[in-house]
Amino acid sequence: MSYLGIYLDQLIEKKRLNSDTELAKFLQISRQHMSRIRKEGSMSDEKCMVLAKELDINPLELFALVRAKKSKTKETREIWMQLHRETKRVKAYILLNSNE
């Protein structure tokens, strides 16, 4: 499973879906496309937006993850992954400090 699969699993749990087939229907894609997303760790910007909105996360977090997977060089991949991690840290910081 790709790292993107973690986000897909979170959506399955949040929406109380029973399978990838139900998730595929929710995302309006085929079951085969869902399998490809899980295997390759890549999805369209539009589906990243849907996933981000449903999980209440910054779309940049998913965009950076997908771009890292598609990167041809290690250097570029590391830059995208750095953006991915920083985006996650910003949300964690906001959540931790929201009760002050």
PyMOL commands that place a pseudoatom at each C-alpha (Angstrom):
pseudoatom trace, name=CA, resn=MET, resi=1, chain=A, elem=C, hetatm=0, pos=[0.000, 0.000, 0.000]
pseudoatom trace, name=CA, resn=SER, resi=2, chain=A, elem=C, hetatm=0, pos=[1.191, 3.502, -0.762]
pseudoatom trace, name=CA, resn=TYR, resi=3, chain=A, elem=C, hetatm=0, pos=[1.442, 6.281, 1.787]
pseudoatom trace, name=CA, resn=LEU, resi=4, chain=A, elem=C, hetatm=0, pos=[-1.615, 7.799, 0.109]
pseudoatom trace, name=CA, resn=GLY, resi=5, chain=A, elem=C, hetatm=0, pos=[-3.459, 4.673, 1.241]
pseudoatom trace, name=CA, resn=ILE, resi=6, chain=A, elem=C, hetatm=0, pos=[-3.320, 5.946, 4.825]
pseudoatom trace, name=CA, resn=TYR, resi=7, chain=A, elem=C, hetatm=0, pos=[-5.464, 8.910, 3.811]
pseudoatom trace, name=CA, resn=LEU, resi=8, chain=A, elem=C, hetatm=0, pos=[-7.851, 6.651, 1.919]
pseudoatom trace, name=CA, resn=ASP, resi=9, chain=A, elem=C, hetatm=0, pos=[-8.188, 4.457, 5.005]
pseudoatom trace, name=CA, resn=GLN, resi=10, chain=A, elem=C, hetatm=0, pos=[-8.941, 7.533, 7.112]
pseudoatom trace, name=CA, resn=LEU, resi=11, chain=A, elem=C, hetatm=0, pos=[-11.751, 8.466, 4.741]
pseudoatom trace, name=CA, resn=ILE, resi=12, chain=A, elem=C, hetatm=0, pos=[-13.139, 4.928, 4.836]
pseudoatom trace, name=CA, resn=GLU, resi=13, chain=A, elem=C, hetatm=0, pos=[-13.212, 5.130, 8.619]
pseudoatom trace, name=CA, resn=LYS, resi=14, chain=A, elem=C, hetatm=0, pos=[-14.643, 8.651, 8.728]
pseudoatom trace, name=CA, resn=LYS, resi=15, chain=A, elem=C, hetatm=0, pos=[-17.438, 7.854, 6.269]
pseudoatom trace, name=CA, resn=ARG, resi=16, chain=A, elem=C, hetatm=0, pos=[-17.979, 4.390, 7.773]
pseudoatom trace, name=CA, resn=LEU, resi=17, chain=A, elem=C, hetatm=0, pos=[-17.514, 2.700, 4.445]
pseudoatom trace, name=CA, resn=ASN, resi=18, chain=A, elem=C, hetatm=0, pos=[-17.027, -1.051, 4.299]
pseudoatom trace, name=CA, resn=SER, resi=19, chain=A, elem=C, hetatm=0, pos=[-14.599, -1.429, 1.412]
pseudoatom trace, name=CA, resn=ASP, resi=20, chain=A, elem=C, hetatm=0, pos=[-12.536, 0.152, -1.328]
pseudoatom trace, name=CA, resn=THR, resi=21, chain=A, elem=C, hetatm=0, pos=[-15.476, -0.523, -3.633]
pseudoatom trace, name=CA, resn=GLU, resi=22, chain=A, elem=C, hetatm=0, pos=[-17.654, 1.795, -1.531]
pseudoatom trace, name=CA, resn=LEU, resi=23, chain=A, elem=C, hetatm=0, pos=[-14.836, 4.330, -1.368]
pseudoatom trace, name=CA, resn=ALA, resi=24, chain=A, elem=C, hetatm=0, pos=[-14.481, 4.222, -5.148]
pseudoatom trace, name=CA, resn=LYS, resi=25, chain=A, elem=C, hetatm=0, pos=[-18.211, 4.919, -5.494]
pseudoatom trace, name=CA, resn=PHE, resi=26, chain=A, elem=C, hetatm=0, pos=[-17.916, 7.800, -3.022]
pseudoatom trace, name=CA, resn=LEU, resi=27, chain=A, elem=C, hetatm=0, pos=[-15.021, 9.278, -5.027]
pseudoatom trace, name=CA, resn=GLN, resi=28, chain=A, elem=C, hetatm=0, pos=[-16.861, 8.554, -8.286]
pseudoatom trace, name=CA, resn=ILE, resi=29, chain=A, elem=C, hetatm=0, pos=[-14.104, 6.400, -9.742]
pseudoatom trace, name=CA, resn=SER, resi=30, chain=A, elem=C, hetatm=0, pos=[-13.925, 2.762, -10.801]
pseudoatom trace, name=CA, resn=ARG, resi=31, chain=A, elem=C, hetatm=0, pos=[-12.772, 0.007, -8.451]
pseudoatom trace, name=CA, resn=GLN, resi=32, chain=A, elem=C, hetatm=0, pos=[-9.831, -0.598, -10.794]
pseudoatom trace, name=CA, resn=HIS, resi=33, chain=A, elem=C, hetatm=0, pos=[-8.849, 3.056, -10.538]
pseudoatom trace, name=CA, resn=MET, resi=34, chain=A, elem=C, hetatm=0, pos=[-8.986, 2.774, -6.733]
pseudoatom trace, name=CA, resn=SER, resi=35, chain=A, elem=C, hetatm=0, pos=[-6.647, -0.220, -6.881]
pseudoatom trace, name=CA, resn=ARG, resi=36, chain=A, elem=C, hetatm=0, pos=[-4.254, 1.751, -9.065]
pseudoatom trace, name=CA, resn=ILE, resi=37, chain=A, elem=C, hetatm=0, pos=[-4.308, 4.700, -6.631]
pseudoatom trace, name=CA, resn=ARG, resi=38, chain=A, elem=C, hetatm=0, pos=[-3.478, 2.390, -3.744]
pseudoatom trace, name=CA, resn=LYS, resi=39, chain=A, elem=C, hetatm=0, pos=[-0.723, 0.633, -5.679]
pseudoatom trace, name=CA, resn=GLU, resi=40, chain=A, elem=C, hetatm=0, pos=[0.895, 3.652, -7.333]
pseudoatom trace, name=CA, resn=GLY, resi=41, chain=A, elem=C, hetatm=0, pos=[0.201, 6.275, -4.656]
pseudoatom trace, name=CA, resn=SER, resi=42, chain=A, elem=C, hetatm=0, pos=[-1.039, 8.838, -7.133]
pseudoatom trace, name=CA, resn=MET, resi=43, chain=A, elem=C, hetatm=0, pos=[-4.358, 10.499, -7.843]
pseudoatom trace, name=CA, resn=SER, resi=44, chain=A, elem=C, hetatm=0, pos=[-5.660, 13.504, -9.757]
pseudoatom trace, name=CA, resn=ASP, resi=45, chain=A, elem=C, hetatm=0, pos=[-5.620, 16.986, -8.282]
pseudoatom trace, name=CA, resn=GLU, resi=46, chain=A, elem=C, hetatm=0, pos=[-9.403, 16.966, -8.318]
pseudoatom trace, name=CA, resn=LYS, resi=47, chain=A, elem=C, hetatm=0, pos=[-9.626, 13.783, -6.254]
pseudoatom trace, name=CA, resn=CYS, resi=48, chain=A, elem=C, hetatm=0, pos=[-6.917, 15.104, -3.915]
pseudoatom trace, name=CA, resn=MET, resi=49, chain=A, elem=C, hetatm=0, pos=[-9.149, 18.140, -3.354]
pseudoatom trace, name=CA, resn=VAL, resi=50, chain=A, elem=C, hetatm=0, pos=[-12.154, 15.931, -2.554]
pseudoatom trace, name=CA, resn=LEU, resi=51, chain=A, elem=C, hetatm=0, pos=[-10.101, 13.784, -0.193]
pseudoatom trace, name=CA, resn=ALA, resi=52, chain=A, elem=C, hetatm=0, pos=[-8.587, 16.828, 1.529]
pseudoatom trace, name=CA, resn=LYS, resi=53, chain=A, elem=C, hetatm=0, pos=[-11.971, 18.482, 1.966]
pseudoatom trace, name=CA, resn=GLU, resi=54, chain=A, elem=C, hetatm=0, pos=[-13.525, 15.328, 3.419]
pseudoatom trace, name=CA, resn=LEU, resi=55, chain=A, elem=C, hetatm=0, pos=[-10.600, 14.834, 5.825]
pseudoatom trace, name=CA, resn=ASP, resi=56, chain=A, elem=C, hetatm=0, pos=[-10.436, 18.551, 6.664]
pseudoatom trace, name=CA, resn=ILE, resi=57, chain=A, elem=C, hetatm=0, pos=[-6.786, 18.863, 5.702]
pseudoatom trace, name=CA, resn=ASN, resi=58, chain=A, elem=C, hetatm=0, pos=[-4.857, 21.298, 3.549]
pseudoatom trace, name=CA, resn=PRO, resi=59, chain=A, elem=C, hetatm=0, pos=[-4.908, 20.096, -0.084]
pseudoatom trace, name=CA, resn=LEU, resi=60, chain=A, elem=C, hetatm=0, pos=[-1.214, 21.011, -0.296]
pseudoatom trace, name=CA, resn=GLU, resi=61, chain=A, elem=C, hetatm=0, pos=[-0.507, 18.077, 2.000]
pseudoatom trace, name=CA, resn=LEU, resi=62, chain=A, elem=C, hetatm=0, pos=[-1.860, 15.659, -0.607]
pseudoatom trace, name=CA, resn=PHE, resi=63, chain=A, elem=C, hetatm=0, pos=[-0.602, 17.574, -3.635]
pseudoatom trace, name=CA, resn=ALA, resi=64, chain=A, elem=C, hetatm=0, pos=[2.941, 17.471, -2.233]
pseudoatom trace, name=CA, resn=LEU, resi=65, chain=A, elem=C, hetatm=0, pos=[2.673, 13.755, -1.481]
pseudoatom trace, name=CA, resn=VAL, resi=66, chain=A, elem=C, hetatm=0, pos=[1.467, 12.944, -5.003]
pseudoatom trace, name=CA, resn=ARG, resi=67, chain=A, elem=C, hetatm=0, pos=[4.112, 15.179, -6.599]
pseudoatom trace, name=CA, resn=ALA, resi=68, chain=A, elem=C, hetatm=0, pos=[6.820, 13.485, -4.526]
pseudoatom trace, name=CA, resn=LYS, resi=69, chain=A, elem=C, hetatm=0, pos=[5.703, 10.112, -5.846]
pseudoatom trace, name=CA, resn=LYS, resi=70, chain=A, elem=C, hetatm=0, pos=[5.853, 11.372, -9.438]
pseudoatom trace, name=CA, resn=SER, resi=71, chain=A, elem=C, hetatm=0, pos=[9.245, 13.078, -9.074]
pseudoatom trace, name=CA, resn=LYS, resi=72, chain=A, elem=C, hetatm=0, pos=[12.004, 11.827, -11.303]
pseudoatom trace, name=CA, resn=THR, resi=73, chain=A, elem=C, hetatm=0, pos=[14.930, 12.837, -9.088]
pseudoatom trace, name=CA, resn=LYS, resi=74, chain=A, elem=C, hetatm=0, pos=[15.698, 12.208, -5.450]
pseudoatom trace, name=CA, resn=GLU, resi=75, chain=A, elem=C, hetatm=0, pos=[16.307, 15.918, -4.857]
pseudoatom trace, name=CA, resn=THR, resi=76, chain=A, elem=C, hetatm=0, pos=[12.892, 16.924, -6.205]
pseudoatom trace, name=CA, resn=ARG, resi=77, chain=A, elem=C, hetatm=0, pos=[11.191, 14.115, -4.301]
pseudoatom trace, name=CA, resn=GLU, resi=78, chain=A, elem=C, hetatm=0, pos=[12.805, 15.277, -1.055]
pseudoatom trace, name=CA, resn=ILE, resi=79, chain=A, elem=C, hetatm=0, pos=[11.622, 18.854, -1.600]
pseudoatom trace, name=CA, resn=TRP, resi=80, chain=A, elem=C, hetatm=0, pos=[8.020, 17.711, -2.157]
pseudoatom trace, name=CA, resn=MET, resi=81, chain=A, elem=C, hetatm=0, pos=[8.193, 15.454, 0.907]
pseudoatom trace, name=CA, resn=GLN, resi=82, chain=A, elem=C, hetatm=0, pos=[9.536, 18.349, 2.960]
pseudoatom trace, name=CA, resn=LEU, resi=83, chain=A, elem=C, hetatm=0, pos=[6.518, 20.434, 1.911]
pseudoatom trace, name=CA, resn=HIS, resi=84, chain=A, elem=C, hetatm=0, pos=[4.267, 17.489, 2.777]
pseudoatom trace, name=CA, resn=ARG, resi=85, chain=A, elem=C, hetatm=0, pos=[5.751, 17.208, 6.279]
pseudoatom trace, name=CA, resn=GLU, resi=86, chain=A, elem=C, hetatm=0, pos=[5.650, 20.967, 6.867]
pseudoatom trace, name=CA, resn=THR, resi=87, chain=A, elem=C, hetatm=0, pos=[2.000, 21.142, 5.860]
pseudoatom trace, name=CA, resn=LYS, resi=88, chain=A, elem=C, hetatm=0, pos=[1.185, 18.375, 8.343]
pseudoatom trace, name=CA, resn=ARG, resi=89, chain=A, elem=C, hetatm=0, pos=[3.174, 20.128, 11.087]
pseudoatom trace, name=CA, resn=VAL, resi=90, chain=A, elem=C, hetatm=0, pos=[1.289, 23.395, 10.580]
pseudoatom trace, name=CA, resn=LYS, resi=91, chain=A, elem=C, hetatm=0, pos=[-2.032, 21.632, 11.123]
pseudoatom trace, name=CA, resn=ALA, resi=92, chain=A, elem=C, hetatm=0, pos=[-0.701, 19.798, 14.182]
pseudoatom trace, name=CA, resn=TYR, resi=93, chain=A, elem=C, hetatm=0, pos=[0.519, 23.110, 15.623]
pseudoatom trace, name=CA, resn=ILE, resi=94, chain=A, elem=C, hetatm=0, pos=[-2.850, 24.758, 15.021]
pseudoatom trace, name=CA, resn=LEU, resi=95, chain=A, elem=C, hetatm=0, pos=[-4.699, 21.852, 16.635]
pseudoatom trace, name=CA, resn=LEU, resi=96, chain=A, elem=C, hetatm=0, pos=[-2.407, 21.802, 19.663]
pseudoatom trace, name=CA, resn=ASN, resi=97, chain=A, elem=C, hetatm=0, pos=[-2.736, 25.535, 20.212]
pseudoatom trace, name=CA, resn=SER, resi=98, chain=A, elem=C, hetatm=0, pos=[-6.436, 25.934, 19.446]
pseudoatom trace, name=CA, resn=ASN, resi=99, chain=A, elem=C, hetatm=0, pos=[-7.446, 25.483, 23.087]
pseudoatom trace, name=CA, resn=GLU, resi=100, chain=A, elem=C, hetatm=0, pos=[-5.463, 28.463, 24.346]
for i in range(1, 100): cmd.bond("trace and resi %d" % i, "trace and resi %d" % (i + 1))
show_as sticks, trace
zoom trace
